[in-house]
């Protein structure tokens, strides 16, 4: 993956947030799927709930 803008860390974060969105912001689901701590699962779930409640912006 050398020379690419994406890093493994960025891909991991993106994948966890995508799963949080798909699961409707369920921290228990995130903890079970990714084996993350409660605090991490809650943080991703909270961010997902905020994104799910925010109306989409129109394209420019």
PDB file of N, CA, C and O in Angstrom:
ATOM      1  N   UNK A   1       0.817  -1.192   0.000  1.00  0.00           N
ATOM      2  CA  UNK A   1       0.000   0.000   0.000  1.00  0.00           C
ATOM      3  C   UNK A   1       0.863   1.261   0.000  1.00  0.00           C
ATOM      4  O   UNK A   1       0.370   2.358   0.258  1.00  0.00           O
ATOM      5  N   UNK A   2       2.090   1.104  -0.276  1.00  0.00           N
ATOM      6  CA  UNK A   2       2.976   2.268  -0.309  1.00  0.00           C
ATOM      7  C   UNK A   2       2.556   3.226  -1.420  1.00  0.00           C
ATOM      8  O   UNK A   2       2.169   2.816  -2.515  1.00  0.00           O
ATOM      9  N   UNK A   3       2.646   4.503  -1.101  1.00  0.00           N
ATOM     10  CA  UNK A   3       2.303   5.511  -2.084  1.00  0.00           C
ATOM     11  C   UNK A   3       0.820   5.851  -2.146  1.00  0.00           C
ATOM     12  O   UNK A   3       0.429   6.785  -2.846  1.00  0.00           O
ATOM     13  N   UNK A   4      -0.007   5.106  -1.427  1.00  0.00           N
ATOM     14  CA  UNK A   4      -1.435   5.390  -1.413  1.00  0.00           C
ATOM     15  C   UNK A   4      -1.766   6.310  -0.246  1.00  0.00           C
ATOM     16  O   UNK A   4      -1.103   6.276   0.791  1.00  0.00           O
ATOM     17  N   UNK A   5      -2.791   7.126  -0.422  1.00  0.00           N
ATOM     18  CA  UNK A   5      -3.198   8.062   0.634  1.00  0.00           C
ATOM     19  C   UNK A   5      -3.817   7.328   1.825  1.00  0.00           C
ATOM     20  O   UNK A   5      -3.755   7.816   2.953  1.00  0.00           O
ATOM     21  N   UNK A   6      -4.399   6.185   1.584  1.00  0.00           N
ATOM     22  CA  UNK A   6      -5.047   5.433   2.654  1.00  0.00           C
ATOM     23  C   UNK A   6      -4.018   4.655   3.456  1.00  0.00           C
ATOM     24  O   UNK A   6      -3.068   4.102   2.904  1.00  0.00           O
ATOM     25  N   UNK A   7      -4.219   4.621   4.751  1.00  0.00           N
ATOM     26  CA  UNK A   7      -3.378   3.810   5.614  1.00  0.00           C
ATOM     27  C   UNK A   7      -4.244   2.722   6.234  1.00  0.00           C
ATOM     28  O   UNK A   7      -5.472   2.793   6.186  1.00  0.00           O
ATOM     29  N   UNK A   8      -3.617   1.746   6.800  1.00  0.00           N
ATOM     30  CA  UNK A   8      -4.361   0.681   7.476  1.00  0.00           C
ATOM     31  C   UNK A   8      -5.217   1.264   8.598  1.00  0.00           C
ATOM     32  O   UNK A   8      -6.360   0.851   8.795  1.00  0.00           O
ATOM     33  N   UNK A   9      -4.665   2.211   9.319  1.00  0.00           N
ATOM     34  CA  UNK A   9      -5.403   2.849  10.417  1.00  0.00           C
ATOM     35  C   UNK A   9      -6.635   3.586   9.893  1.00  0.00           C
ATOM     36  O   UNK A   9      -7.708   3.489  10.487  1.00  0.00           O
ATOM     37  N   UNK A  10      -6.496   4.313   8.802  1.00  0.00           N
ATOM     38  CA  UNK A  10      -7.634   5.023   8.230  1.00  0.00           C
ATOM     39  C   UNK A  10      -8.698   4.044   7.719  1.00  0.00           C
ATOM     40  O   UNK A  10      -9.896   4.291   7.861  1.00  0.00           O
ATOM     41  N   UNK A  11      -8.261   2.955   7.135  1.00  0.00           N
ATOM     42  CA  UNK A  11      -9.203   1.944   6.667  1.00  0.00           C
ATOM     43  C   UNK A  11      -9.948   1.296   7.831  1.00  0.00           C
ATOM     44  O   UNK A  11     -11.148   1.040   7.739  1.00  0.00           O
ATOM     45  N   UNK A  12      -9.233   1.030   8.927  1.00  0.00           N
ATOM     46  CA  UNK A  12      -9.866   0.448  10.107  1.00  0.00           C
ATOM     47  C   UNK A  12     -10.923   1.387  10.675  1.00  0.00           C
ATOM     48  O   UNK A  12     -12.031   0.958  10.995  1.00  0.00           O
ATOM     49  N   UNK A  13     -10.585   2.658  10.799  1.00  0.00           N
ATOM     50  CA  UNK A  13     -11.524   3.654  11.327  1.00  0.00           C
ATOM     51  C   UNK A  13     -12.748   3.762  10.422  1.00  0.00           C
ATOM     52  O   UNK A  13     -13.881   3.800  10.902  1.00  0.00           O
ATOM     53  N   UNK A  14     -12.517   3.811   9.123  1.00  0.00           N
ATOM     54  CA  UNK A  14     -13.614   3.906   8.173  1.00  0.00           C
ATOM     55  C   UNK A  14     -14.531   2.697   8.268  1.00  0.00           C
ATOM     56  O   UNK A  14     -15.754   2.831   8.243  1.00  0.00           O
ATOM     57  N   UNK A  15     -13.938   1.526   8.377  1.00  0.00           N
ATOM     58  CA  UNK A  15     -14.731   0.288   8.462  1.00  0.00           C
ATOM     59  C   UNK A  15     -15.574   0.253   9.733  1.00  0.00           C
ATOM     60  O   UNK A  15     -16.736  -0.151   9.704  1.00  0.00           O
ATOM     61  N   UNK A  16     -14.979   0.679  10.855  1.00  0.00           N
ATOM     62  CA  UNK A  16     -15.723   0.676  12.119  1.00  0.00           C
ATOM     63  C   UNK A  16     -16.865   1.689  12.093  1.00  0.00           C
ATOM     64  O   UNK A  16     -17.955   1.405  12.588  1.00  0.00           O
ATOM     65  N   UNK A  17     -16.625   2.859  11.524  1.00  0.00           N
ATOM     66  CA  UNK A  17     -17.697   3.849  11.435  1.00  0.00           C
ATOM     67  C   UNK A  17     -18.788   3.363  10.492  1.00  0.00           C
ATOM     68  O   UNK A  17     -19.970   3.537  10.787  1.00  0.00           O
ATOM     69  N   UNK A  18     -18.422   2.761   9.369  1.00  0.00           N
ATOM     70  CA  UNK A  18     -19.420   2.227   8.440  1.00  0.00           C
ATOM     71  C   UNK A  18     -20.286   1.163   9.119  1.00  0.00           C
ATOM     72  O   UNK A  18     -21.500   1.127   8.922  1.00  0.00           O
ATOM     73  N   UNK A  19     -19.664   0.307   9.909  1.00  0.00           N
ATOM     74  CA  UNK A  19     -20.415  -0.722  10.637  1.00  0.00           C
ATOM     75  C   UNK A  19     -21.314  -0.077  11.686  1.00  0.00           C
ATOM     76  O   UNK A  19     -22.443  -0.523  11.890  1.00  0.00           O
ATOM     77  N   UNK A  20     -20.828   0.958  12.347  1.00  0.00           N
ATOM     78  CA  UNK A  20     -21.642   1.668  13.337  1.00  0.00           C
ATOM     79  C   UNK A  20     -22.879   2.276  12.680  1.00  0.00           C
ATOM     80  O   UNK A  20     -23.972   2.226  13.243  1.00  0.00           O
ATOM     81  N   UNK A  21     -22.706   2.843  11.504  1.00  0.00           N
ATOM     82  CA  UNK A  21     -23.843   3.405  10.771  1.00  0.00           C
ATOM     83  C   UNK A  21     -24.823   2.304  10.365  1.00  0.00           C
ATOM     84  O   UNK A  21     -26.035   2.464  10.506  1.00  0.00           O
ATOM     85  N   UNK A  22     -24.299   1.193   9.866  1.00  0.00           N
ATOM     86  CA  UNK A  22     -25.152   0.088   9.419  1.00  0.00           C
ATOM     87  C   UNK A  22     -25.920  -0.536  10.589  1.00  0.00           C
ATOM     88  O   UNK A  22     -27.038  -1.022  10.418  1.00  0.00           O
ATOM     89  N   UNK A  23     -25.310  -0.517  11.775  1.00  0.00           N
ATOM     90  CA  UNK A  23     -25.944  -1.120  12.957  1.00  0.00           C
ATOM     91  C   UNK A  23     -26.814  -0.118  13.714  1.00  0.00           C
ATOM     92  O   UNK A  23     -27.321  -0.423  14.794  1.00  0.00           O
ATOM     93  N   UNK A  24     -26.983   1.071  13.150  1.00  0.00           N
ATOM     94  CA  UNK A  24     -27.844   2.057  13.788  1.00  0.00           C
ATOM     95  C   UNK A  24     -27.259   2.650  15.057  1.00  0.00           C
ATOM     96  O   UNK A  24     -27.999   3.163  15.896  1.00  0.00           O
ATOM     97  N   UNK A  25     -25.959   2.587  15.208  1.00  0.00           N
ATOM     98  CA  UNK A  25     -25.313   3.170  16.382  1.00  0.00           C
ATOM     99  C   UNK A  25     -25.405   2.294  17.621  1.00  0.00           C
ATOM    100  O   UNK A  25     -25.533   2.806  18.733  1.00  0.00           O
ATOM    101  N   UNK A  26     -25.343   0.992  17.443  1.00  0.00           N
ATOM    102  CA  UNK A  26     -25.423   0.037  18.561  1.00  0.00           C
ATOM    103  C   UNK A  26     -24.025  -0.283  19.084  1.00  0.00           C
ATOM    104  O   UNK A  26     -23.274  -1.000  18.423  1.00  0.00           O
ATOM    105  N   UNK A  27     -23.660   0.239  20.268  1.00  0.00           N
ATOM    106  CA  UNK A  27     -22.308   0.005  20.775  1.00  0.00           C
ATOM    107  C   UNK A  27     -22.027  -1.460  21.110  1.00  0.00           C
ATOM    108  O   UNK A  27     -20.890  -1.911  20.970  1.00  0.00           O
ATOM    109  N   UNK A  28     -23.027  -2.199  21.544  1.00  0.00           N
ATOM    110  CA  UNK A  28     -22.827  -3.612  21.865  1.00  0.00           C
ATOM    111  C   UNK A  28     -22.439  -4.395  20.605  1.00  0.00           C
ATOM    112  O   UNK A  28     -21.567  -5.263  20.641  1.00  0.00           O
ATOM    113  N   UNK A  29     -23.092  -4.074  19.514  1.00  0.00           N
ATOM    114  CA  UNK A  29     -22.766  -4.724  18.234  1.00  0.00           C
ATOM    115  C   UNK A  29     -21.309  -4.452  17.848  1.00  0.00           C
ATOM    116  O   UNK A  29     -20.584  -5.361  17.444  1.00  0.00           O
ATOM    117  N   UNK A  30     -20.895  -3.195  17.977  1.00  0.00           N
ATOM    118  CA  UNK A  30     -19.522  -2.824  17.621  1.00  0.00           C
ATOM    119  C   UNK A  30     -18.501  -3.533  18.496  1.00  0.00           C
ATOM    120  O   UNK A  30     -17.479  -4.010  18.004  1.00  0.00           O
ATOM    121  N   UNK A  31     -18.775  -3.601  19.790  1.00  0.00           N
ATOM    122  CA  UNK A  31     -17.858  -4.277  20.703  1.00  0.00           C
ATOM    123  C   UNK A  31     -17.736  -5.756  20.344  1.00  0.00           C
ATOM    124  O   UNK A  31     -16.647  -6.329  20.397  1.00  0.00           O
ATOM    125  N   UNK A  32     -18.858  -6.364  19.982  1.00  0.00           N
ATOM    126  CA  UNK A  32     -18.849  -7.789  19.641  1.00  0.00           C
ATOM    127  C   UNK A  32     -18.137  -8.051  18.310  1.00  0.00           C
ATOM    128  O   UNK A  32     -17.359  -8.998  18.198  1.00  0.00           O
ATOM    129  N   UNK A  33     -18.399  -7.224  17.316  1.00  0.00           N
ATOM    130  CA  UNK A  33     -17.839  -7.442  15.979  1.00  0.00           C
ATOM    131  C   UNK A  33     -16.342  -7.156  15.935  1.00  0.00           C
ATOM    132  O   UNK A  33     -15.577  -7.912  15.337  1.00  0.00           O
ATOM    133  N   UNK A  34     -15.923  -6.049  16.577  1.00  0.00           N
ATOM    134  CA  UNK A  34     -14.532  -5.620  16.462  1.00  0.00           C
ATOM    135  C   UNK A  34     -13.693  -5.915  17.698  1.00  0.00           C
ATOM    136  O   UNK A  34     -12.471  -5.767  17.657  1.00  0.00           O
ATOM    137  N   UNK A  35     -14.316  -6.323  18.783  1.00  0.00           N
ATOM    138  CA  UNK A  35     -13.568  -6.598  20.009  1.00  0.00           C
ATOM    139  C   UNK A  35     -12.950  -5.338  20.609  1.00  0.00           C
ATOM    140  O   UNK A  35     -11.893  -5.397  21.237  1.00  0.00           O
ATOM    141  N   UNK A  36     -13.617  -4.195  20.414  1.00  0.00           N
ATOM    142  CA  UNK A  36     -13.114  -2.930  20.963  1.00  0.00           C
ATOM    143  C   UNK A  36     -13.641  -2.737  22.380  1.00  0.00           C
ATOM    144  O   UNK A  36     -14.580  -3.410  22.805  1.00  0.00           O
ATOM    145  N   UNK A  37     -13.028  -1.818  23.096  1.00  0.00           N
ATOM    146  CA  UNK A  37     -13.451  -1.527  24.466  1.00  0.00           C
ATOM    147  C   UNK A  37     -14.833  -0.863  24.457  1.00  0.00           C
ATOM    148  O   UNK A  37     -15.310  -0.396  23.423  1.00  0.00           O
ATOM    149  N   UNK A  38     -15.455  -0.835  25.627  1.00  0.00           N
ATOM    150  CA  UNK A  38     -16.763  -0.189  25.754  1.00  0.00           C
ATOM    151  C   UNK A  38     -16.681   1.279  25.357  1.00  0.00           C
ATOM    152  O   UNK A  38     -17.542   1.783  24.636  1.00  0.00           O
ATOM    153  N   UNK A  39     -15.643   1.961  25.830  1.00  0.00           N
ATOM    154  CA  UNK A  39     -15.493   3.387  25.528  1.00  0.00           C
ATOM    155  C   UNK A  39     -15.370   3.632  24.023  1.00  0.00           C
ATOM    156  O   UNK A  39     -15.978   4.559  23.488  1.00  0.00           O
ATOM    157  N   UNK A  40     -14.596   2.810  23.359  1.00  0.00           N
ATOM    158  CA  UNK A  40     -14.431   2.960  21.914  1.00  0.00           C
ATOM    159  C   UNK A  40     -15.740   2.669  21.192  1.00  0.00           C
ATOM    160  O   UNK A  40     -16.114   3.403  20.277  1.00  0.00           O
ATOM    161  N   UNK A  41     -16.430   1.626  21.583  1.00  0.00           N
ATOM    162  CA  UNK A  41     -17.711   1.279  20.961  1.00  0.00           C
ATOM    163  C   UNK A  41     -18.731   2.395  21.162  1.00  0.00           C
ATOM    164  O   UNK A  41     -19.478   2.731  20.242  1.00  0.00           O
ATOM    165  N   UNK A  42     -18.763   2.960  22.347  1.00  0.00           N
ATOM    166  CA  UNK A  42     -19.704   4.047  22.624  1.00  0.00           C
ATOM    167  C   UNK A  42     -19.356   5.276  21.791  1.00  0.00           C
ATOM    168  O   UNK A  42     -20.252   5.944  21.275  1.00  0.00           O
ATOM    169  N   UNK A  43     -18.081   5.578  21.656  1.00  0.00           N
ATOM    170  CA  UNK A  43     -17.656   6.739  20.867  1.00  0.00           C
ATOM    171  C   UNK A  43     -18.086   6.586  19.410  1.00  0.00           C
ATOM    172  O   UNK A  43     -18.639   7.519  18.827  1.00  0.00           O
ATOM    173  N   UNK A  44     -17.838   5.417  18.819  1.00  0.00           N
ATOM    174  CA  UNK A  44     -18.254   5.189  17.434  1.00  0.00           C
ATOM    175  C   UNK A  44     -19.781   5.213  17.312  1.00  0.00           C
ATOM    176  O   UNK A  44     -20.313   5.782  16.359  1.00  0.00           O
ATOM    177  N   UNK A  45     -20.474   4.613  18.247  1.00  0.00           N
ATOM    178  CA  UNK A  45     -21.937   4.571  18.204  1.00  0.00           C
ATOM    179  C   UNK A  45     -22.530   5.976  18.322  1.00  0.00           C
ATOM    180  O   UNK A  45     -23.492   6.306  17.629  1.00  0.00           O
ATOM    181  N   UNK A  46     -21.964   6.788  19.188  1.00  0.00           N
ATOM    182  CA  UNK A  46     -22.447   8.164  19.346  1.00  0.00           C
ATOM    183  C   UNK A  46     -22.254   8.948  18.064  1.00  0.00           C
ATOM    184  O   UNK A  46     -23.163   9.647  17.616  1.00  0.00           O
ATOM    185  N   UNK A  47     -21.073   8.837  17.469  1.00  0.00           N
ATOM    186  CA  UNK A  47     -20.818   9.531  16.206  1.00  0.00           C
ATOM    187  C   UNK A  47     -21.751   9.041  15.103  1.00  0.00           C
ATOM    188  O   UNK A  47     -22.232   9.838  14.297  1.00  0.00           O
ATOM    189  N   UNK A  48     -22.004   7.753  15.065  1.00  0.00           N
ATOM    190  CA  UNK A  48     -22.908   7.202  14.052  1.00  0.00           C
ATOM    191  C   UNK A  48     -24.323   7.734  14.239  1.00  0.00           C
ATOM    192  O   UNK A  48     -24.979   8.095  13.262  1.00  0.00           O
ATOM    193  N   UNK A  49     -24.804   7.788  15.486  1.00  0.00           N
ATOM    194  CA  UNK A  49     -26.149   8.304  15.735  1.00  0.00           C
ATOM    195  C   UNK A  49     -26.268   9.763  15.303  1.00  0.00           C
ATOM    196  O   UNK A  49     -27.287  10.169  14.743  1.00  0.00           O
ATOM    197  N   UNK A  50     -25.231  10.545  15.562  1.00  0.00           N
ATOM    198  CA  UNK A  50     -25.240  11.952  15.140  1.00  0.00           C
ATOM    199  C   UNK A  50     -25.315  12.041  13.616  1.00  0.00           C
ATOM    200  O   UNK A  50     -26.102  12.817  13.075  1.00  0.00           O
ATOM    201  N   UNK A  51     -24.499  11.248  12.931  1.00  0.00           N
ATOM    202  CA  UNK A  51     -24.515  11.261  11.471  1.00  0.00           C
ATOM    203  C   UNK A  51     -25.861  10.789  10.919  1.00  0.00           C
ATOM    204  O   UNK A  51     -26.352  11.332   9.929  1.00  0.00           O
ATOM    205  N   UNK A  52     -26.449   9.796  11.545  1.00  0.00           N
ATOM    206  CA  UNK A  52     -27.728   9.274  11.074  1.00  0.00           C
ATOM    207  C   UNK A  52     -28.856  10.281  11.265  1.00  0.00           C
ATOM    208  O   UNK A  52     -29.831  10.255  10.514  1.00  0.00           O
ATOM    209  N   UNK A  53     -28.746  11.160  12.243  1.00  0.00           N
ATOM    210  CA  UNK A  53     -29.783  12.158  12.515  1.00  0.00           C
ATOM    211  C   UNK A  53     -29.576  13.459  11.738  1.00  0.00           C
ATOM    212  O   UNK A  53     -30.476  14.297  11.681  1.00  0.00           O
ATOM    213  N   UNK A  54     -28.406  13.629  11.145  1.00  0.00           N
ATOM    214  CA  UNK A  54     -28.084  14.853  10.410  1.00  0.00           C
ATOM    215  C   UNK A  54     -28.587  14.735   8.983  1.00  0.00           C
ATOM    216  O   UNK A  54     -28.246  13.781   8.283  1.00  0.00           O
ATOM    217  N   UNK A  55     -29.405  15.703   8.538  1.00  0.00           N
ATOM    218  CA  UNK A  55     -29.871  15.616   7.151  1.00  0.00           C
ATOM    219  C   UNK A  55     -28.713  15.743   6.171  1.00  0.00           C
ATOM    220  O   UNK A  55     -27.775  16.501   6.421  1.00  0.00           O
ATOM    221  N   UNK A  56     -28.760  15.027   5.081  1.00  0.00           N
ATOM    222  CA  UNK A  56     -27.671  15.110   4.082  1.00  0.00           C
ATOM    223  C   UNK A  56     -27.613  16.504   3.468  1.00  0.00           C
ATOM    224  O   UNK A  56     -28.635  17.162   3.270  1.00  0.00           O
ATOM    225  N   UNK A  57     -26.392  16.933   3.174  1.00  0.00           N
ATOM    226  CA  UNK A  57     -26.204  18.222   2.503  1.00  0.00           C
ATOM    227  C   UNK A  57     -26.353  18.032   1.008  1.00  0.00           C
ATOM    228  O   UNK A  57     -25.924  17.017   0.458  1.00  0.00           O
ATOM    229  N   UNK A  58     -26.964  19.014   0.347  1.00  0.00           N
ATOM    230  CA  UNK A  58     -27.076  18.886  -1.121  1.00  0.00           C
ATOM    231  C   UNK A  58     -25.684  19.006  -1.757  1.00  0.00           C
ATOM    232  O   UNK A  58     -24.814  19.698  -1.228  1.00  0.00           O
ATOM    233  N   UNK A  59     -25.482  18.331  -2.890  1.00  0.00           N
ATOM    234  CA  UNK A  59     -24.185  18.414  -3.569  1.00  0.00           C
ATOM    235  C   UNK A  59     -23.958  19.824  -4.084  1.00  0.00           C
ATOM    236  O   UNK A  59     -24.910  20.558  -4.352  1.00  0.00           O
ATOM    237  N   UNK A  60     -22.703  20.195  -4.219  1.00  0.00           N
ATOM    238  CA  UNK A  60     -22.346  21.542  -4.708  1.00  0.00           C
ATOM    239  C   UNK A  60     -22.485  21.631  -6.181  1.00  0.00           C
ATOM    240  O   UNK A  60     -22.229  22.685  -6.762  1.00  0.00           O
TER     241      UNK A  60
END
